[in-house]
Amino acid sequence: MAGEKDLAKMIKGMTPKLNEGEYVFATLTNASLISRADILSEFKEKEGSTVIIAKQKADALKLSYEYVASWITLEIHSSLEGVGLTALFSSELAKHNISCNVVAAYYHDHIFVDRKDAEKAVVVLKGLSEGYS
């Protein structure tokens, strides 16, 4: 099933959903030490592997991290070829002094924001969706 490519349709239908829990970004030289079932996302860089993992699990594994985030899912099935969605919502969040870290997966875009900004970010994203023409 192909995702949506039309920017107006992506913005109007993005419906931000705040997922439960707290998440952290940890870097490891050997991510195989963590069960794949515990890893939400992984990206390999030359310096090491970055994993996104539930804070509770990271604490249990004694992983070090600096940033505790909330996870927002945009519930529109956006195409990986879609143009402008990330630029538009990240710019809108920036106007409200909210940093965001984005993971584009096959079906949805996922936004990680500082946990203190989670509710405000959802309000900003809903406002963008409802007010976009």
Backbone as XML, in Angstrom:
<?xml version="1.0"?>
<chain id="A" units="angstrom">
  <residue number="1" name="MET">
    <atom name="N" x="0.839" y="-1.175" z="0.000"/>
    <atom name="CA" x="0.000" y="0.000" z="0.000"/>
    <atom name="C" x="0.884" y="1.239" z="0.000"/>
  </residue>
  <residue number="2" name="ALA">
    <atom name="N" x="0.698" y="2.071" z="-0.978"/>
    <atom name="CA" x="1.511" y="3.277" z="-1.115"/>
    <atom name="C" x="1.049" y="4.359" z="-0.154"/>
  </residue>
  <residue number="3" name="GLY">
    <atom name="N" x="1.996" y="5.116" z="0.336"/>
    <atom name="CA" x="1.689" y="6.203" z="1.250"/>
    <atom name="C" x="1.283" y="7.466" z="0.527"/>
  </residue>
  <residue number="4" name="GLU">
    <atom name="N" x="0.754" y="8.407" z="1.287"/>
    <atom name="CA" x="0.296" y="9.692" z="0.756"/>
    <atom name="C" x="1.496" y="10.558" z="0.380"/>
  </residue>
  <residue number="5" name="LYS">
    <atom name="N" x="1.412" y="11.201" z="-0.799"/>
    <atom name="CA" x="2.481" y="12.087" z="-1.263"/>
    <atom name="C" x="2.060" y="13.547" z="-1.292"/>
  </residue>
  <residue number="6" name="ASP">
    <atom name="N" x="0.769" y="13.813" z="-1.316"/>
    <atom name="CA" x="0.262" y="15.175" z="-1.416"/>
    <atom name="C" x="0.444" y="15.878" z="-0.064"/>
  </residue>
  <residue number="7" name="LEU">
    <atom name="N" x="1.212" y="16.964" z="-0.051"/>
    <atom name="CA" x="1.548" y="17.658" z="1.195"/>
    <atom name="C" x="0.301" y="18.117" z="1.952"/>
  </residue>
  <residue number="8" name="ALA">
    <atom name="N" x="-0.655" y="18.702" z="1.256"/>
    <atom name="CA" x="-1.861" y="19.189" z="1.936"/>
    <atom name="C" x="-2.606" y="18.036" z="2.606"/>
  </residue>
  <residue number="9" name="LYS">
    <atom name="N" x="-2.712" y="16.913" z="1.938"/>
    <atom name="CA" x="-3.390" y="15.748" z="2.523"/>
    <atom name="C" x="-2.596" y="15.182" z="3.693"/>
  </residue>
  <residue number="10" name="MET">
    <atom name="N" x="-1.256" y="15.182" z="3.575"/>
    <atom name="CA" x="-0.427" y="14.680" z="4.681"/>
    <atom name="C" x="-0.611" y="15.544" z="5.925"/>
  </residue>
  <residue number="11" name="ILE">
    <atom name="N" x="-0.585" y="16.867" z="5.746"/>
    <atom name="CA" x="-0.705" y="17.779" z="6.893"/>
    <atom name="C" x="-2.103" y="17.690" z="7.507"/>
  </residue>
  <residue number="12" name="LYS">
    <atom name="N" x="-3.122" y="17.744" z="6.675"/>
    <atom name="CA" x="-4.495" y="17.709" z="7.197"/>
    <atom name="C" x="-4.814" y="16.386" z="7.890"/>
  </residue>
  <residue number="13" name="GLY">
    <atom name="N" x="-4.196" y="15.294" z="7.441"/>
    <atom name="CA" x="-4.502" y="13.989" z="8.015"/>
    <atom name="C" x="-3.477" y="13.451" z="8.989"/>
  </residue>
  <residue number="14" name="MET">
    <atom name="N" x="-2.515" y="14.266" z="9.400"/>
    <atom name="CA" x="-1.389" y="13.717" z="10.175"/>
    <atom name="C" x="-1.754" y="13.264" z="11.593"/>
  </residue>
  <residue number="15" name="THR">
    <atom name="N" x="-2.775" y="13.763" z="12.205"/>
    <atom name="CA" x="-3.287" y="13.325" z="13.506"/>
    <atom name="C" x="-2.191" y="12.868" z="14.470"/>
  </residue>
  <residue number="16" name="PRO">
    <atom name="N" x="-1.576" y="13.784" z="15.202"/>
    <atom name="CA" x="-0.516" y="13.405" z="16.140"/>
    <atom name="C" x="-1.042" y="12.612" z="17.333"/>
  </residue>
  <residue number="17" name="LYS">
    <atom name="N" x="-0.380" y="11.512" z="17.622"/>
    <atom name="CA" x="-0.750" y="10.669" z="18.768"/>
    <atom name="C" x="0.436" y="10.581" z="19.713"/>
  </residue>
  <residue number="18" name="LEU">
    <atom name="N" x="0.224" y="10.984" z="20.951"/>
    <atom name="CA" x="1.267" y="10.896" z="21.971"/>
    <atom name="C" x="1.265" y="9.482" z="22.542"/>
  </residue>
  <residue number="19" name="ASN">
    <atom name="N" x="2.357" y="8.764" z="22.351"/>
    <atom name="CA" x="2.497" y="7.407" z="22.870"/>
    <atom name="C" x="2.874" y="7.472" z="24.347"/>
  </residue>
  <residue number="20" name="GLU">
    <atom name="N" x="2.513" y="6.463" z="25.078"/>
    <atom name="CA" x="2.853" y="6.410" z="26.499"/>
    <atom name="C" x="4.342" y="6.143" z="26.688"/>
  </residue>
  <residue number="21" name="GLY">
    <atom name="N" x="4.863" y="6.577" z="27.811"/>
    <atom name="CA" x="6.226" y="6.251" z="28.187"/>
    <atom name="C" x="7.231" y="7.350" z="27.917"/>
  </residue>
  <residue number="22" name="GLU">
    <atom name="N" x="8.453" y="7.082" z="28.362"/>
    <atom name="CA" x="9.598" y="7.964" z="28.140"/>
    <atom name="C" x="10.645" y="7.169" z="27.383"/>
  </residue>
  <residue number="23" name="TYR">
    <atom name="N" x="11.356" y="7.847" z="26.491"/>
    <atom name="CA" x="12.305" y="7.188" z="25.605"/>
    <atom name="C" x="13.633" y="7.927" z="25.630"/>
  </residue>
  <residue number="24" name="VAL">
    <atom name="N" x="14.698" y="7.187" z="25.407"/>
    <atom name="CA" x="16.029" y="7.781" z="25.393"/>
    <atom name="C" x="16.790" y="7.329" z="24.161"/>
  </residue>
  <residue number="25" name="PHE">
    <atom name="N" x="17.788" y="8.131" z="23.814"/>
    <atom name="CA" x="18.716" y="7.804" z="22.742"/>
    <atom name="C" x="20.022" y="7.408" z="23.428"/>
  </residue>
  <residue number="26" name="ALA">
    <atom name="N" x="20.462" y="6.197" z="23.188"/>
    <atom name="CA" x="21.722" y="5.728" z="23.773"/>
    <atom name="C" x="22.628" y="5.286" z="22.633"/>
  </residue>
  <residue number="27" name="THR">
    <atom name="N" x="23.915" y="5.435" z="22.831"/>
    <atom name="CA" x="24.858" y="4.986" z="21.810"/>
    <atom name="C" x="25.690" y="3.844" z="22.366"/>
  </residue>
  <residue number="28" name="LEU">
    <atom name="N" x="25.914" y="2.871" z="21.511"/>
    <atom name="CA" x="26.624" y="1.651" z="21.901"/>
    <atom name="C" x="27.620" y="1.270" z="20.818"/>
  </residue>
  <residue number="29" name="THR">
    <atom name="N" x="28.700" y="0.632" z="21.220"/>
    <atom name="CA" x="29.617" y="0.099" z="20.208"/>
    <atom name="C" x="29.146" y="-1.270" z="19.736"/>
  </residue>
  <residue number="30" name="ASN">
    <atom name="N" x="28.306" y="-1.936" z="20.547"/>
    <atom name="CA" x="27.797" y="-3.251" z="20.175"/>
    <atom name="C" x="26.325" y="-3.355" z="20.579"/>
  </residue>
  <residue number="31" name="ALA">
    <atom name="N" x="25.442" y="-3.028" z="19.643"/>
    <atom name="CA" x="24.001" y="-3.045" z="19.936"/>
    <atom name="C" x="23.460" y="-4.461" z="20.099"/>
  </residue>
  <residue number="32" name="SER">
    <atom name="N" x="24.234" y="-5.456" z="19.727"/>
    <atom name="CA" x="23.757" y="-6.835" z="19.861"/>
    <atom name="C" x="23.664" y="-7.266" z="21.326"/>
  </residue>
  <residue number="33" name="LEU">
    <atom name="N" x="24.174" y="-6.433" z="22.239"/>
    <atom name="CA" x="24.072" y="-6.728" z="23.660"/>
    <atom name="C" x="22.656" y="-6.486" z="24.198"/>
  </residue>
  <residue number="34" name="ILE">
    <atom name="N" x="21.817" y="-5.846" z="23.386"/>
    <atom name="CA" x="20.440" y="-5.555" z="23.768"/>
    <atom name="C" x="19.518" y="-6.390" z="22.888"/>
  </residue>
  <residue number="35" name="SER">
    <atom name="N" x="18.513" y="-6.964" z="23.491"/>
    <atom name="CA" x="17.538" y="-7.735" z="22.736"/>
    <atom name="C" x="16.853" y="-6.848" z="21.705"/>
  </residue>
  <residue number="36" name="ARG">
    <atom name="N" x="16.705" y="-7.328" z="20.500"/>
    <atom name="CA" x="16.027" y="-6.546" z="19.450"/>
    <atom name="C" x="14.600" y="-6.208" z="19.868"/>
  </residue>
  <residue number="37" name="ALA">
    <atom name="N" x="13.994" y="-7.053" z="20.676"/>
    <atom name="CA" x="12.629" y="-6.799" z="21.153"/>
    <atom name="C" x="12.559" y="-5.543" z="22.024"/>
  </residue>
  <residue number="38" name="ASP">
    <atom name="N" x="13.680" y="-5.132" z="22.607"/>
    <atom name="CA" x="13.725" y="-3.959" z="23.478"/>
    <atom name="C" x="14.064" y="-2.670" z="22.731"/>
  </residue>
  <residue number="39" name="ILE">
    <atom name="N" x="14.527" y="-2.782" z="21.505"/>
    <atom name="CA" x="14.951" y="-1.611" z="20.729"/>
    <atom name="C" x="13.800" y="-1.109" z="19.873"/>
  </residue>
  <residue number="40" name="LEU">
    <atom name="N" x="13.450" y="0.167" z="20.058"/>
    <atom name="CA" x="12.415" y="0.779" z="19.243"/>
    <atom name="C" x="12.971" y="1.129" z="17.862"/>
  </residue>
  <residue number="41" name="SER">
    <atom name="N" x="14.192" y="1.659" z="17.825"/>
    <atom name="CA" x="14.830" y="2.037" z="16.570"/>
    <atom name="C" x="16.338" y="1.970" z="16.746"/>
  </residue>
  <residue number="42" name="GLU">
    <atom name="N" x="17.034" y="1.716" z="15.641"/>
    <atom name="CA" x="18.499" y="1.645" z="15.671"/>
    <atom name="C" x="19.058" y="2.250" z="14.395"/>
  </residue>
  <residue number="43" name="PHE">
    <atom name="N" x="20.132" y="3.006" z="14.544"/>
    <atom name="CA" x="20.834" y="3.543" z="13.385"/>
    <atom name="C" x="22.324" y="3.384" z="13.607"/>
  </residue>
  <residue number="44" name="LYS">
    <atom name="N" x="23.009" y="2.808" z="12.622"/>
    <atom name="CA" x="24.447" y="2.581" z="12.746"/>
    <atom name="C" x="25.210" y="3.749" z="12.142"/>
  </residue>
  <residue number="45" name="GLU">
    <atom name="N" x="26.109" y="4.318" z="12.937"/>
    <atom name="CA" x="27.004" y="5.377" z="12.494"/>
    <atom name="C" x="28.433" y="4.881" z="12.692"/>
  </residue>
  <residue number="46" name="LYS">
    <atom name="N" x="29.400" y="5.544" z="12.098"/>
    <atom name="CA" x="30.778" y="5.069" z="12.217"/>
    <atom name="C" x="31.269" y="5.097" z="13.662"/>
  </residue>
  <residue number="47" name="GLU">
    <atom name="N" x="30.694" y="6.028" z="14.478"/>
    <atom name="CA" x="31.127" y="6.135" z="15.873"/>
    <atom name="C" x="30.479" y="5.084" z="16.781"/>
  </residue>
  <residue number="48" name="GLY">
    <atom name="N" x="29.386" y="4.509" z="16.340"/>
    <atom name="CA" x="28.667" y="3.523" z="17.135"/>
    <atom name="C" x="27.217" y="3.457" z="16.702"/>
  </residue>
  <residue number="49" name="SER">
    <atom name="N" x="26.442" y="2.597" z="17.321"/>
    <atom name="CA" x="25.023" y="2.463" z="17.012"/>
    <atom name="C" x="24.201" y="3.280" z="18.002"/>
  </residue>
  <residue number="50" name="THR">
    <atom name="N" x="23.284" y="4.061" z="17.461"/>
    <atom name="CA" x="22.337" y="4.787" z="18.299"/>
    <atom name="C" x="21.071" y="3.957" z="18.369"/>
  </residue>
  <residue number="51" name="VAL">
    <atom name="N" x="20.584" y="3.747" z="19.589"/>
    <atom name="CA" x="19.313" y="3.047" z="19.769"/>
    <atom name="C" x="18.344" y="3.972" z="20.479"/>
  </residue>
  <residue number="52" name="ILE">
    <atom name="N" x="17.082" y="3.851" z="20.107"/>
    <atom name="CA" x="16.016" y="4.506" z="20.842"/>
    <atom name="C" x="15.339" y="3.385" z="21.617"/>
  </residue>
  <residue number="53" name="ILE">
    <atom name="N" x="15.223" y="3.600" z="22.910"/>
    <atom name="CA" x="14.762" y="2.547" z="23.797"/>
    <atom name="C" x="13.974" y="3.175" z="24.945"/>
  </residue>
  <residue number="54" name="ALA">
    <atom name="N" x="13.037" y="2.428" z="25.488"/>
    <atom name="CA" x="12.283" y="2.932" z="26.637"/>
    <atom name="C" x="13.245" y="3.259" z="27.776"/>
  </residue>
  <residue number="55" name="LYS">
    <atom name="N" x="13.031" y="4.389" z="28.422"/>
    <atom name="CA" x="13.904" y="4.833" z="29.510"/>
    <atom name="C" x="13.997" y="3.768" z="30.604"/>
  </residue>
  <residue number="56" name="GLN">
    <atom name="N" x="12.886" y="3.175" z="30.950"/>
    <atom name="CA" x="12.864" y="2.144" z="31.990"/>
    <atom name="C" x="13.795" y="0.985" z="31.625"/>
  </residue>
  <residue number="57" name="LYS">
    <atom name="N" x="13.792" y="0.562" z="30.377"/>
    <atom name="CA" x="14.661" y="-0.528" z="29.932"/>
    <atom name="C" x="16.115" y="-0.063" z="29.918"/>
  </residue>
  <residue number="58" name="ALA">
    <atom name="N" x="16.368" y="1.168" z="29.477"/>
    <atom name="CA" x="17.734" y="1.698" z="29.466"/>
    <atom name="C" x="18.298" y="1.751" z="30.878"/>
  </residue>
  <residue number="59" name="ASP">
    <atom name="N" x="17.466" y="2.167" z="31.832"/>
    <atom name="CA" x="17.906" y="2.217" z="33.222"/>
    <atom name="C" x="18.231" y="0.814" z="33.738"/>
  </residue>
  <residue number="60" name="ALA">
    <atom name="N" x="17.389" y="-0.162" z="33.404"/>
    <atom name="CA" x="17.624" y="-1.540" z="33.846"/>
    <atom name="C" x="18.923" y="-2.095" z="33.261"/>
  </residue>
  <residue number="61" name="LEU">
    <atom name="N" x="19.238" y="-1.668" z="32.017"/>
    <atom name="CA" x="20.466" y="-2.122" z="31.352"/>
    <atom name="C" x="21.677" y="-1.249" z="31.698"/>
  </residue>
  <residue number="62" name="LYS">
    <atom name="N" x="21.451" y="-0.208" z="32.515"/>
    <atom name="CA" x="22.504" y="0.730" z="32.918"/>
    <atom name="C" x="23.148" y="1.439" z="31.712"/>
  </residue>
  <residue number="63" name="LEU">
    <atom name="N" x="22.301" y="1.794" z="30.745"/>
    <atom name="CA" x="22.778" y="2.538" z="29.579"/>
    <atom name="C" x="22.856" y="4.016" z="29.933"/>
  </residue>
  <residue number="64" name="SER">
    <atom name="N" x="23.823" y="4.690" z="29.375"/>
    <atom name="CA" x="23.952" y="6.112" z="29.630"/>
    <atom name="C" x="23.215" y="6.882" z="28.525"/>
  </residue>
  <residue number="65" name="TYR">
    <atom name="N" x="22.588" y="7.991" z="28.915"/>
    <atom name="CA" x="21.858" y="8.836" z="27.977"/>
    <atom name="C" x="21.794" y="10.244" z="28.559"/>
  </residue>
  <residue number="66" name="GLU">
    <atom name="N" x="21.478" y="11.209" z="27.694"/>
    <atom name="CA" x="21.421" y="12.600" z="28.133"/>
    <atom name="C" x="20.051" y="13.226" z="27.922"/>
  </residue>
  <residue number="67" name="TYR">
    <atom name="N" x="19.243" y="12.606" z="27.102"/>
    <atom name="CA" x="18.002" y="13.225" z="26.635"/>
    <atom name="C" x="16.843" y="12.271" z="26.866"/>
  </residue>
  <residue number="68" name="VAL">
    <atom name="N" x="15.819" y="12.737" z="27.575"/>
    <atom name="CA" x="14.618" y="11.934" z="27.808"/>
    <atom name="C" x="13.493" y="12.540" z="26.970"/>
  </residue>
  <residue number="69" name="ALA">
    <atom name="N" x="12.892" y="11.708" z="26.138"/>
    <atom name="CA" x="11.922" y="12.193" z="25.162"/>
    <atom name="C" x="10.562" y="11.534" z="25.320"/>
  </residue>
  <residue number="70" name="SER">
    <atom name="N" x="9.576" y="12.229" z="24.767"/>
    <atom name="CA" x="8.263" y="11.651" z="24.536"/>
    <atom name="C" x="8.169" y="11.357" z="23.049"/>
  </residue>
  <residue number="71" name="TRP">
    <atom name="N" x="7.337" y="10.376" z="22.709"/>
    <atom name="CA" x="7.231" y="9.891" z="21.331"/>
    <atom name="C" x="5.842" y="10.207" z="20.783"/>
  </residue>
  <residue number="72" name="ILE">
    <atom name="N" x="5.824" y="10.946" z="19.676"/>
    <atom name="CA" x="4.581" y="11.293" z="18.990"/>
    <atom name="C" x="4.587" y="10.607" z="17.629"/>
  </residue>
  <residue number="73" name="THR">
    <atom name="N" x="3.496" y="9.939" z="17.306"/>
    <atom name="CA" x="3.335" y="9.313" z="15.986"/>
    <atom name="C" x="2.344" y="10.137" z="15.178"/>
  </residue>
  <residue number="74" name="LEU">
    <atom name="N" x="2.709" y="10.448" z="13.943"/>
    <atom name="CA" x="1.769" y="11.099" z="13.027"/>
    <atom name="C" x="1.017" y="9.979" z="12.316"/>
  </residue>
  <residue number="75" name="GLU">
    <atom name="N" x="-0.277" y="9.923" z="12.492"/>
    <atom name="CA" x="-1.031" y="8.756" z="12.073"/>
    <atom name="C" x="-1.434" y="8.733" z="10.597"/>
  </residue>
  <residue number="76" name="ILE">
    <atom name="N" x="-0.887" y="9.621" z="9.790"/>
    <atom name="CA" x="-1.098" y="9.532" z="8.338"/>
    <atom name="C" x="-0.041" y="8.596" z="7.762"/>
  </residue>
  <residue number="77" name="HIS">
    <atom name="N" x="-0.445" y="7.734" z="6.845"/>
    <atom name="CA" x="0.528" y="6.880" z="6.146"/>
    <atom name="C" x="1.155" y="7.731" z="5.047"/>
  </residue>
  <residue number="78" name="SER">
    <atom name="N" x="2.239" y="8.406" z="5.402"/>
    <atom name="CA" x="2.926" y="9.272" z="4.455"/>
    <atom name="C" x="3.939" y="8.464" z="3.648"/>
  </residue>
  <residue number="79" name="SER">
    <atom name="N" x="4.091" y="8.820" z="2.401"/>
    <atom name="CA" x="5.058" y="8.155" z="1.533"/>
    <atom name="C" x="6.475" y="8.573" z="1.907"/>
  </residue>
  <residue number="80" name="LEU">
    <atom name="N" x="7.404" y="7.655" z="1.777"/>
    <atom name="CA" x="8.813" y="8.006" z="1.979"/>
    <atom name="C" x="9.292" y="8.982" z="0.907"/>
  </residue>
  <residue number="81" name="GLU">
    <atom name="N" x="8.534" y="9.093" z="-0.179"/>
    <atom name="CA" x="8.859" y="10.031" z="-1.257"/>
    <atom name="C" x="8.144" y="11.367" z="-1.101"/>
  </residue>
  <residue number="82" name="GLY">
    <atom name="N" x="7.304" y="11.488" z="-0.092"/>
    <atom name="CA" x="6.576" y="12.732" z="0.127"/>
    <atom name="C" x="7.531" y="13.881" z="0.414"/>
  </residue>
  <residue number="83" name="VAL">
    <atom name="N" x="7.197" y="15.056" z="-0.074"/>
    <atom name="CA" x="8.069" y="16.226" z="0.064"/>
    <atom name="C" x="7.404" y="17.277" z="0.932"/>
  </residue>
  <residue number="84" name="GLY">
    <atom name="N" x="8.113" y="17.741" z="1.955"/>
    <atom name="CA" x="7.702" y="18.910" z="2.712"/>
    <atom name="C" x="7.108" y="18.671" z="4.084"/>
  </residue>
  <residue number="85" name="LEU">
    <atom name="N" x="6.649" y="17.461" z="4.378"/>
    <atom name="CA" x="6.003" y="17.209" z="5.664"/>
    <atom name="C" x="6.949" y="17.482" z="6.832"/>
  </residue>
  <residue number="86" name="THR">
    <atom name="N" x="8.116" y="16.878" z="6.809"/>
    <atom name="CA" x="9.074" y="17.048" z="7.902"/>
    <atom name="C" x="9.485" y="18.514" z="8.047"/>
  </residue>
  <residue number="87" name="ALA">
    <atom name="N" x="9.745" y="19.164" z="6.922"/>
    <atom name="CA" x="10.149" y="20.575" z="6.963"/>
    <atom name="C" x="9.059" y="21.439" z="7.579"/>
  </residue>
  <residue number="88" name="LEU">
    <atom name="N" x="7.813" y="21.167" z="7.233"/>
    <atom name="CA" x="6.717" y="21.980" z="7.726"/>
    <atom name="C" x="6.481" y="21.792" z="9.218"/>
  </residue>
  <residue number="89" name="PHE">
    <atom name="N" x="6.381" y="20.534" z="9.674"/>
    <atom name="CA" x="6.093" y="20.363" z="11.098"/>
    <atom name="C" x="7.289" y="20.700" z="11.975"/>
  </residue>
  <residue number="90" name="SER">
    <atom name="N" x="8.510" y="20.453" z="11.492"/>
    <atom name="CA" x="9.674" y="20.798" z="12.316"/>
    <atom name="C" x="9.833" y="22.315" z="12.428"/>
  </residue>
  <residue number="91" name="SER">
    <atom name="N" x="9.511" y="23.037" z="11.363"/>
    <atom name="CA" x="9.556" y="24.503" z="11.407"/>
    <atom name="C" x="8.512" y="25.051" z="12.377"/>
  </residue>
  <residue number="92" name="GLU">
    <atom name="N" x="7.325" y="24.444" z="12.356"/>
    <atom name="CA" x="6.255" y="24.894" z="13.256"/>
    <atom name="C" x="6.635" y="24.633" z="14.715"/>
  </residue>
  <residue number="93" name="LEU">
    <atom name="N" x="7.205" y="23.471" z="14.990"/>
    <atom name="CA" x="7.658" y="23.174" z="16.347"/>
    <atom name="C" x="8.768" y="24.140" z="16.764"/>
  </residue>
  <residue number="94" name="ALA">
    <atom name="N" x="9.683" y="24.444" z="15.839"/>
    <atom name="CA" x="10.785" y="25.366" z="16.142"/>
    <atom name="C" x="10.259" y="26.757" z="16.499"/>
  </residue>
  <residue number="95" name="LYS">
    <atom name="N" x="9.183" y="27.191" z="15.851"/>
    <atom name="CA" x="8.583" y="28.495" z="16.169"/>
    <atom name="C" x="8.126" y="28.550" z="17.627"/>
  </residue>
  <residue number="96" name="HIS">
    <atom name="N" x="7.853" y="27.386" z="18.194"/>
    <atom name="CA" x="7.408" y="27.301" z="19.587"/>
    <atom name="C" x="8.526" y="26.820" z="20.515"/>
  </residue>
  <residue number="97" name="ASN">
    <atom name="N" x="9.764" y="26.900" z="20.003"/>
    <atom name="CA" x="10.956" y="26.524" z="20.763"/>
    <atom name="C" x="10.928" y="25.061" z="21.233"/>
  </residue>
  <residue number="98" name="ILE">
    <atom name="N" x="10.420" y="24.186" z="20.357"/>
    <atom name="CA" x="10.369" y="22.756" z="20.650"/>
    <atom name="C" x="11.302" y="22.039" z="19.686"/>
  </residue>
  <residue number="99" name="SER">
    <atom name="N" x="12.322" y="21.388" z="20.254"/>
    <atom name="CA" x="13.220" y="20.608" z="19.398"/>
    <atom name="C" x="12.535" y="19.299" z="19.051"/>
  </residue>
  <residue number="100" name="CYS">
    <atom name="N" x="12.881" y="18.744" z="17.899"/>
    <atom name="CA" x="12.305" y="17.456" z="17.529"/>
    <atom name="C" x="13.352" y="16.603" z="16.823"/>
  </residue>
  <residue number="101" name="ASN">
    <atom name="N" x="13.244" y="15.327" z="17.075"/>
    <atom name="CA" x="14.083" y="14.331" z="16.420"/>
    <atom name="C" x="13.117" y="13.409" z="15.699"/>
  </residue>
  <residue number="102" name="VAL">
    <atom name="N" x="13.301" y="13.258" z="14.394"/>
    <atom name="CA" x="12.317" y="12.598" z="13.552"/>
    <atom name="C" x="12.853" y="11.271" z="13.029"/>
  </residue>
  <residue number="103" name="VAL">
    <atom name="N" x="11.993" y="10.259" z="13.083"/>
    <atom name="CA" x="12.273" y="8.973" z="12.463"/>
    <atom name="C" x="11.161" y="8.738" z="11.449"/>
  </residue>
  <residue number="104" name="ALA">
    <atom name="N" x="11.518" y="8.641" z="10.192"/>
    <atom name="CA" x="10.545" y="8.326" z="9.151"/>
    <atom name="C" x="10.581" y="6.823" z="8.930"/>
  </residue>
  <residue number="105" name="ALA">
    <atom name="N" x="9.489" y="6.163" z="9.294"/>
    <atom name="CA" x="9.373" y="4.729" z="9.066"/>
    <atom name="C" x="8.477" y="4.514" z="7.842"/>
  </residue>
  <residue number="106" name="TYR">
    <atom name="N" x="8.228" y="3.272" z="7.478"/>
    <atom name="CA" x="7.478" y="2.990" z="6.253"/>
    <atom name="C" x="6.063" y="3.561" z="6.300"/>
  </residue>
  <residue number="107" name="TYR">
    <atom name="N" x="5.352" y="3.369" z="7.402"/>
    <atom name="CA" x="3.963" y="3.795" z="7.472"/>
    <atom name="C" x="3.759" y="5.189" z="8.060"/>
  </residue>
  <residue number="108" name="HIS">
    <atom name="N" x="4.578" y="5.570" z="9.025"/>
    <atom name="CA" x="4.338" y="6.826" z="9.734"/>
    <atom name="C" x="5.646" y="7.552" z="10.046"/>
  </residue>
  <residue number="109" name="ASP">
    <atom name="N" x="5.497" y="8.846" z="10.323"/>
    <atom name="CA" x="6.606" y="9.635" z="10.855"/>
    <atom name="C" x="6.468" y="9.651" z="12.366"/>
  </residue>
  <residue number="110" name="HIS">
    <atom name="N" x="7.595" y="9.553" z="13.046"/>
    <atom name="CA" x="7.627" y="9.520" z="14.506"/>
    <atom name="C" x="8.512" y="10.666" z="14.971"/>
  </residue>
  <residue number="111" name="ILE">
    <atom name="N" x="7.998" y="11.422" z="15.926"/>
    <atom name="CA" x="8.695" y="12.610" z="16.403"/>
    <atom name="C" x="9.003" y="12.425" z="17.886"/>
  </residue>
  <residue number="112" name="PHE">
    <atom name="N" x="10.253" y="12.638" z="18.244"/>
    <atom name="CA" x="10.673" y="12.581" z="19.645"/>
    <atom name="C" x="10.960" y="14.004" z="20.095"/>
  </residue>
  <residue number="113" name="VAL">
    <atom name="N" x="10.259" y="14.423" z="21.131"/>
    <atom name="CA" x="10.412" y="15.764" z="21.682"/>
    <atom name="C" x="10.773" y="15.642" z="23.152"/>
  </residue>
  <residue number="114" name="ASP">
    <atom name="N" x="11.401" y="16.665" z="23.696"/>
    <atom name="CA" x="11.710" y="16.669" z="25.126"/>
    <atom name="C" x="10.423" y="16.410" z="25.894"/>
  </residue>
  <residue number="115" name="ARG">
    <atom name="N" x="10.503" y="15.558" z="26.889"/>
    <atom name="CA" x="9.288" y="15.152" z="27.614"/>
    <atom name="C" x="8.523" y="16.336" z="28.176"/>
  </residue>
  <residue number="116" name="LYS">
    <atom name="N" x="9.220" y="17.414" z="28.554"/>
    <atom name="CA" x="8.534" y="18.585" z="29.108"/>
    <atom name="C" x="7.715" y="19.309" z="28.044"/>
  </residue>
  <residue number="117" name="ASP">
    <atom name="N" x="7.994" y="19.063" z="26.767"/>
    <atom name="CA" x="7.302" y="19.744" z="25.673"/>
    <atom name="C" x="6.241" y="18.879" z="24.991"/>
  </residue>
  <residue number="118" name="ALA">
    <atom name="N" x="6.000" y="17.681" z="25.478"/>
    <atom name="CA" x="5.153" y="16.720" z="24.769"/>
    <atom name="C" x="3.734" y="17.239" z="24.521"/>
  </residue>
  <residue number="119" name="GLU">
    <atom name="N" x="3.075" y="17.677" z="25.560"/>
    <atom name="CA" x="1.681" y="18.141" z="25.411"/>
    <atom name="C" x="1.613" y="19.367" z="24.507"/>
  </residue>
  <residue number="120" name="LYS">
    <atom name="N" x="2.546" y="20.286" z="24.710"/>
    <atom name="CA" x="2.585" y="21.501" z="23.883"/>
    <atom name="C" x="2.825" y="21.131" z="22.413"/>
  </residue>
  <residue number="121" name="ALA">
    <atom name="N" x="3.698" y="20.178" z="22.151"/>
    <atom name="CA" x="3.991" y="19.759" z="20.783"/>
    <atom name="C" x="2.749" y="19.188" z="20.105"/>
  </residue>
  <residue number="122" name="VAL">
    <atom name="N" x="1.979" y="18.381" z="20.832"/>
    <atom name="CA" x="0.748" y="17.824" z="20.268"/>
    <atom name="C" x="-0.228" y="18.938" z="19.906"/>
  </residue>
  <residue number="123" name="VAL">
    <atom name="N" x="-0.349" y="19.929" z="20.776"/>
    <atom name="CA" x="-1.236" y="21.070" z="20.511"/>
    <atom name="C" x="-0.767" y="21.819" z="19.261"/>
  </residue>
  <residue number="124" name="VAL">
    <atom name="N" x="0.535" y="22.059" z="19.150"/>
    <atom name="CA" x="1.094" y="22.761" z="17.992"/>
    <atom name="C" x="0.835" y="21.962" z="16.715"/>
  </residue>
  <residue number="125" name="LEU">
    <atom name="N" x="1.074" y="20.657" z="16.755"/>
    <atom name="CA" x="0.875" y="19.817" z="15.574"/>
    <atom name="C" x="-0.595" y="19.738" z="15.167"/>
  </residue>
  <residue number="126" name="LYS">
    <atom name="N" x="-1.486" y="19.644" z="16.144"/>
    <atom name="CA" x="-2.922" y="19.642" z="15.839"/>
    <atom name="C" x="-3.327" y="20.968" z="15.232"/>
  </residue>
  <residue number="127" name="GLY">
    <atom name="N" x="-2.804" y="22.061" z="15.764"/>
    <atom name="CA" x="-3.100" y="23.378" z="15.227"/>
    <atom name="C" x="-2.629" y="23.515" z="13.784"/>
  </residue>
  <residue number="128" name="LEU">
    <atom name="N" x="-1.461" y="22.998" z="13.504"/>
    <atom name="CA" x="-0.937" y="23.021" z="12.136"/>
    <atom name="C" x="-1.850" y="22.232" z="11.219"/>
  </residue>
  <residue number="129" name="SER">
    <atom name="N" x="-2.242" y="21.049" z="11.643"/>
    <atom name="CA" x="-3.103" y="20.195" z="10.826"/>
    <atom name="C" x="-4.462" y="20.836" z="10.563"/>
  </residue>
  <residue number="130" name="GLU">
    <atom name="N" x="-5.055" y="21.381" z="11.614"/>
    <atom name="CA" x="-6.394" y="21.969" z="11.493"/>
    <atom name="C" x="-6.385" y="23.285" z="10.725"/>
  </residue>
  <residue number="131" name="GLY">
    <atom name="N" x="-5.284" y="24.012" z="10.782"/>
    <atom name="CA" x="-5.228" y="25.331" z="10.153"/>
    <atom name="C" x="-4.596" y="25.353" z="8.774"/>
  </residue>
  <residue number="132" name="TYR">
    <atom name="N" x="-4.149" y="24.202" z="8.285"/>
    <atom name="CA" x="-3.442" y="24.170" z="6.996"/>
    <atom name="C" x="-4.420" y="24.266" z="5.839"/>
  </residue>
  <residue number="133" name="SER">
    <atom name="N" x="-4.088" y="25.115" z="4.879"/>
    <atom name="CA" x="-4.957" y="25.229" z="3.687"/>
    <atom name="C" x="-4.178" y="25.060" z="2.414"/>
  </residue>
</chain>
